[in-house]
Amino acid sequence: MPPSFAPAPLLQCKLKTDALDGRFFVFLGVERISTISYSRLQKGDNFAPSITALRKHMKRLALLVFLASLITFAAAPSAHLGLNLSPCTVGSAKLPARCGTFIVYEDRAAATGRTVEIPLVVIPADHPSHRAIFWNPGGPGGAAVDAADGIADRSFAKELMALHGDYDIVLANNRGVGGPDAQQCDLSPPAHPEYYFLQLWPDALLKACRDRLAARANLSLYSSNISADDLDDMRAALAYPKIVLDGDSYGTFFFFIYMRQHPEHVESAIFQGVAPPALLKIPLEDAAGSQLAMDRVIAACAQDAKCKSHFPQFKEHFAAVAHRFDAGPIKVRIENAATKHPQDVLLSKEVFADRLRQALYNAGPAAYVPYIIERAYQGDYVPLGRLIEAVTQGFAHDVEFGLNLSVTCAEDIPFITEDAVRRTSAGTFEGDARVRAQQRACKIWNVRPVAASFDQPVRSSAPVLMISGTDDPATPPDFATRELQYLPNGKQVLLQGASHGDETDCTDDLLVKFVMAGGAQHLNTSSCTASFHRPPFATSMAGF
C-alpha cells in the first residue's frame, strides 16, 4: 500500500525555475556541489554552449511555471511536527504529487523549543509498491524541491522518472534550505561587484548575515549527521521500510552519512560526483582538483586542431596570467550588473582561481577558458570579468550560503591540518588561496565542530554505484576509487573526459538498471566509459 500522508490544509508551492530544463543548478563551487549539465540540453559534438540562451530560456520557463504551479512553501496555521502535505501537481503534465513540509525540532536532543520546516515534494509511483528513491542535488545548500518540475518533465536526472513506475520520488531539502528557515546570505549584490571580485565571502556582508541568522537559529545544529536523522524520521513517517539514495556531489556525502547512521534502511545508492566522507575534504582538495582539470583542458586543446591553432601557447599563457596574482589583486574593468555602467574593480587570486575552478565543473563553460585566458594574457580582462560575474550570480541564486557554511565549517575545516594544506596546494595555480579564504569565513561563521568520530570513512554493505568524471576538479575520481575498499558491493564508473556535472544517456540508463537489479553483479559497468564527448572549444565570447 502507498505511504499515508498527514492531512493538512492545502499548501501551494513555488518551484524555482533554475532546474527546469537541463540541470540548471549552478552549484558552481563553494563546496561539494552539482553543476549545470549542458550535456543534457543538447547532445553532440557540434553543441556550442550559450549562457545567454540559457538565461533567456530560464526566464521564459519562470513565467510558465509561475502561471502553472504557483507553489510557495509557507507553514499553514495548523502545521505541526511531522508531515504536513497536501495535493499539488508538478511538471507540464501536472503529475499528481504531495507538497508541503516535514517539521522537526531544531534541537533534536532536547526535543523541545524552536522547530524547523523542511520543504519536500513526493511524486507517487505509477504502480505503488511501498518503495521510494530520495534525491539530493548537493551544495551544501541546494534545494531538492526546486527541481520537481524539471524532474517530472524528464529534463534532467532522467533516472528518477525512469524508475517512477515502481518507486515514489521524494525530493526533500536538508534542514536550513528553503522555506521560512532558509539560511541564505546575499554575498554578491549585483550593484557592488567590488565586494565579490575581491573576496569569495566578503567579511562585512558575511558578518551581517551571520548576526541576522544567529538571532533566531542555533547555527551549530545544521550538520549533515543531524539532517540525516531528520531524513530517517521523514522516511519512517512516509512508511518506507528501505529507500534508494540518489545523490550528486555533496548529495553523495550526505547520503554516505545517512548510510552510516541508518544502514538498515538503505536499499541501494547511486552517486554522481562522489565525495566520500573523511577521504575528500573540501576545500582542501580544490587546489589539486583544479590543477588536474586545467591540465586536462590544456591537453584537450593541444589535441584539438582548431583550439591549438588559435591558442598555441595556452599552457604558457595561463601560467603567466595566474602568476600575475602572486603580487596581489589586479584591476579589471567590468560592466556593473545593476547599473550597466563600466566599473573598475580589484580581482583577487582567491576569486580568480575559484571561479575559474567552478567554470571547469562542466565541459560547456570550460570550452571558453582558452579564449578567456588568451584575452587576459593580452591585457583584456573583460571576458574574464564576464565569466566571474556569470558564475558568481548563478551560484548566488542556487545555493544558500549560510547553510553551506553551517555544514562545512563544522565538518571540513576543523579536520584540515597545515601539513595537508602545504601538501595539496604545492605546485598548483590556486595554491592555498581557497583554503585560507574559507578558514577566514569559518572564523566569522563560528559554529561548533562535529565530533572527531565523524571524520571516518563510511563502510557499507549496501549496493552502491558511483559515477566519476576523469576531469572533475571538485570530486576527483581517485577519492571514489579509494572509497571502494569500504564498499564490498560497490562499483565505480569512470566517464572519460567528463567533469563534475557532465552526464550521458548511457549513465542514466546504467543507473536505472543498477537500481532495478539491486546491484551491479550482472551489469557491464564499463559500457559507458567512452560515452561522453566534449563540445567544441570557443574562439570568441559569441553565445556566452
Salt bridges, closest charged atoms under 4 A:
ASP18 OD2 - LYS16 NZ 3.89
ASP21 OD2 - HIS57 NE2 2.44
GLU31 OE2 - ARG434 NH2 3.38
GLU106 OE2 - ARG114 NH1 2.93
ASP126 OD1 - HIS164 ND1 3.56
ASP146 OD2 - LYS16 NZ 3.31
ASP181 OD1 - ARG114 NH2 2.92
ASP181 OD1 - ARG216 NH1 3.89
GLU194 OE2 - HIS192 ND1 2.85
ASP203 OD1 - ARG440 NE 3.37
ASP229 OD1 - HIS262 NE2 2.75
ASP230 OD1 - ARG108 NH1 2.90
ASP230 OD2 - ARG175 NE 2.61
ASP232 OD1 - ARG235 NE 2.83
ASP232 OD2 - HIS262 ND1 3.28
ASP232 OD1 - HIS265 ND1 3.03
ASP233 OD2 - ARG108 NH2 2.81
ASP248 OD2 - ARG23 NH1 2.17
GLU264 OE2 - HIS265 ND1 3.70
GLU267 OE2 - ARG131 NH2 2.83
ASP286 OD2 - ARG357 NH2 3.31
ASP286 OD2 - ARG434 NE 3.56
ASP326 OD2 - HIS323 ND1 2.77
ASP326 OD1 - LYS349 NZ 3.35
ASP344 OD1 - ARG333 NE 2.85
GLU350 OE2 - ARG440 NH2 3.14
ASP354 OD1 - ARG357 NH2 2.67
ASP354 OD1 - ARG434 NE 2.98
GLU374 OE1 - HIS317 ND1 2.77
ASP380 OD2 - ARG375 NE 3.37
ASP412 OD1 - ARG32 NH1 3.02
GLU418 OE1 - ARG436 NH2 2.86
ASP419 OD1 - ARG422 NH2 2.31
ASP432 OD2 - ARG436 NE 3.07
ASP455 OD1 - LYS281 NZ 3.43
ASP471 OD1 - ARG296 NE 3.36
ASP471 OD2 - ARG534 NH2 2.79
ASP472 OD2 - HIS500 ND1 2.87
GLU503 OE2 - ARG23 NH1 2.86
GLU503 OE1 - ARG40 NH2 1.78
ASP505 OD1 - LYS43 NZ 3.91
ASP505 OD1 - LYS158 NZ 3.79
ASP508 OD2 - ARG40 NH1 2.92
